[in-house]
Amino acid sequence: MNVLSLQSHVVYGHVGNSVAVFPLQRMGHEVWAISTVAYSNHPGHGRFRGRVTEAALVTQLIAGLDDLGMAKCCDAIITGYVGDVSVGRATIEAVRLVKSRNPSALYVCDPVMGRERDGFFVPEDLRDLFRERIVPAADVIAPNQFELEYLAGESLSSLAAVTEACARLRPRGTEVVIVTSVGVEEVPESQIATLAVAPEGSWLVATPRLTGGLFGAGDLFAALFLGNYLGFRDVENALKISVAATYGVLRTTVDTDARELEILKAQDEIVAPSRYFDVKRIN
């Protein structure tokens, strides 16, 4: 299937499009990648060079696809880090255009705004744009717990609270909410969990907590979930496979003491994870 991916690009490392394109291709999907920023590396390394892509260029590239008649052939859109508000608005217009050409196109939004350890790394106006316009336009969103708390406007310390926050987001337009890095009182300190909330039910998967603060794990998971969800639209199965595949890549990365995700060395994990984890239905 054809996937339009609007995310960051880094020369060194694997985040954004640099961690999403290859896994989606490895799963058999065609990927049309547009860079929302072009950086030398992830800013979390303490220094980087590069710049945010001009919103006008993003709009032109989307228009060029439409000129070729390809917008109507787009089966899914995925967005992640968007750089600034102007690019965020351009992504909204891109989604609107694609859906006008193909109403069945799926939109998966990874609302990249920050994480618990580092706090927010996007400005307030962009966070507001995510909450007020981008997230409501998405069919599937994949925030981490820190980002979900911002979207929900409250701190979430229990599994029930996280689940209820997801349910409150759904009437705004989002059908499926996937929450990564769930660390609540019901999840042991030695584990980290992923929660999926959909019309047909809610499921939780816990995996061993790995050491290190690797960049791009959420970006990878969002791409894998999209790749596994396209076609059959089975939330439980897509969650199970995507969590297992993400864990396999992270495990390989930690075992080799690598600084960036080992998506090439661990590419077999993307299509045939070596270890699966129990999926618990919670309602």
Secondary structure by P-SEA (a helix, b strand, c coil): cbbbbbbbbbccccccccccaaaaaaacccccccccbbbcccccccbbbbbcccaaaaaaaaaaaaaacccccccbbbbcccccaaaaaaaaaaaaaaaaacccbbbbbccccccccccccccaaaaaaaaccccccccbbbbcaaaaaaaaccccccaaaaaaaaaaaccccccbbbbcccccccccccccbbbbbcccbbbbbbccccccccccaaaaaaaaaaaaacccccaaaaaaaaaaaaaaaaaaaaaaccccccccccccccccccbbbbbbbcc
